[in-house]
Amino acid sequence: MSIDGPAAGDALSWRALGPPDLDAVYALHRQAIGEAIRPEVVKPETRDFFAGILGGRGRMVGVFADGDGADRAGAEPELVAYGVLQRVLPAYDDPRPHIGAPADAPVAKLAGASVAPAHRGQKLQRALIAARVRLAQPGDILFATSAPGNPASWINLLSEGFAIRALVPYYGGHLRYLMVRDGTDITPRDTRLMSPADAEGQVALLKAGWRGVAARQGAEGAAIVYVSGG
Ligand SMILES: CC(C)(COP(=O)(O)OP(=O)(O)OC[C@H]1O[C@@H](n2cnc3c(N)ncnc32)[C@H](O)[C@@H]1OP(=O)(O)O)[C@@H](O)C(=O)NCCC(=O)NCCS
């Protein structure tokens, strides 16, 4: 299968991952979350989670740095980024009740992405989101969860057409945005800029049918543009 990535300017190549890539995927996951990222911000995954996805519960896309740099001449391509598209989902992960979708609507989850620290800032996560959108079936409700404390993650999802539809406790009680791309849109009647730190205010808007649709950088960090349903 061929996976389209962004124009390769940096000797990067893209391909679908399979079971033989498990060690590299798990090592990159551990490296990407490092010591500093708390479970409140990114859910640490087990090696078994990735083994299950690579074994058929989903699909993975990988980005490799080819061994043609001066420091890597002749080296094997190195996995520097990956994204997960999960098809078989546990019941607690079901987004449909939160967005009023029928219980039998097809869903798939963008269930995590990592970019190696040395390769950040090149919009690789955005490209990985777009690649997984292309891998999904037409008509799938696509969703992802993202912590309010992880602006890079939700900014990238907003930029690729995912909207914040709920703010709910996930993964042992940590608040996560439920971000959905389901082909629905609303005609904005009203707009409000919200801080990601204002959980109560955002929950009230979301319960009233508002959606978070874009990010704005301000003096106090990134804020979220909410629009009212119409
Ligand atoms: C999240 C992650 C995948 C993003 O990697 P990336 O594609 O290199 O993303 P970038 O560094 O280019 O950042 C994306 C955007 O967020 C912005 N951003 C990053 N950190 C930010 C911060 N603390 N505050 C505000 N904006 C921030 C960047 O400016 C960029 O916006 P721009 O494209 O308009 O310039 C990477 O940081 C990572 O692997 N983190 C650990 C694992 C993780 O959090 N995964 C996602 C959740 S599962």
The ligand as a Gaussian input file, in Angstrom:
#p B3LYP/6-31G(d) Opt

LIG

0 1
 C        2.157000      16.465000      19.516000
 C        3.283000      16.169000      18.507000
 C        2.955000      14.886000      17.741000
 C        3.344000      17.370000      17.524000
 O        4.495000      17.272000      16.710000
 P        4.673000      18.204000      15.405000
 O        3.913000      17.718000      14.272000
 O        6.147000      18.355000      15.194000
 O        3.983000      19.556000      15.860000
 P        4.599000      21.013000      15.871000
 O        5.752000      21.090000      16.820000
 O        4.854000      21.384000      14.418000
 O        3.431000      21.890000      16.502000
 C        2.169000      21.977000      15.906000
 C        1.562000      23.338000      16.110000
 O        1.305000      23.531000      17.488000
 C        1.960000      24.721000      17.942000
 N        2.419000      24.485000      19.317000
 C        3.289000      23.534000      19.726000
 N        3.434000      23.615000      21.080000
 C        2.657000      24.653000      21.493000
 C        2.395000      25.271000      22.750000
 N        2.951000      24.797000      23.873000
 N        1.531000      26.304000      22.804000
 C        0.942000      26.773000      21.687000
 N        1.165000      26.246000      20.457000
 C        2.009000      25.210000      20.369000
 C        3.097000      24.935000      16.975000
 O        3.469000      26.297000      16.915000
 C        2.491000      24.456000      15.672000
 O        1.639000      25.419000      15.081000
 P        1.982000      26.016000      13.631000
 O        1.985000      24.819000      12.708000
 O        0.848000      26.956000      13.359000
 O        3.316000      26.647000      13.776000
 C        4.674000      16.023000      19.217000
 O        4.887000      17.162000      20.013000
 C        4.764000      14.769000      20.072000
 O        5.164000      13.700000      19.596000
 N        4.409000      14.899000      21.379000
 C        4.386000      13.765000      22.303000
 C        3.225000      12.787000      21.995000
 C        1.895000      13.509000      21.849000
 O        1.576000      14.482000      22.535000
 N        1.087000      13.029000      20.884000
 C       -0.213000      13.619000      20.558000
 C       -1.301000      13.148000      21.427000
 S       -1.568000      11.426000      21.282000

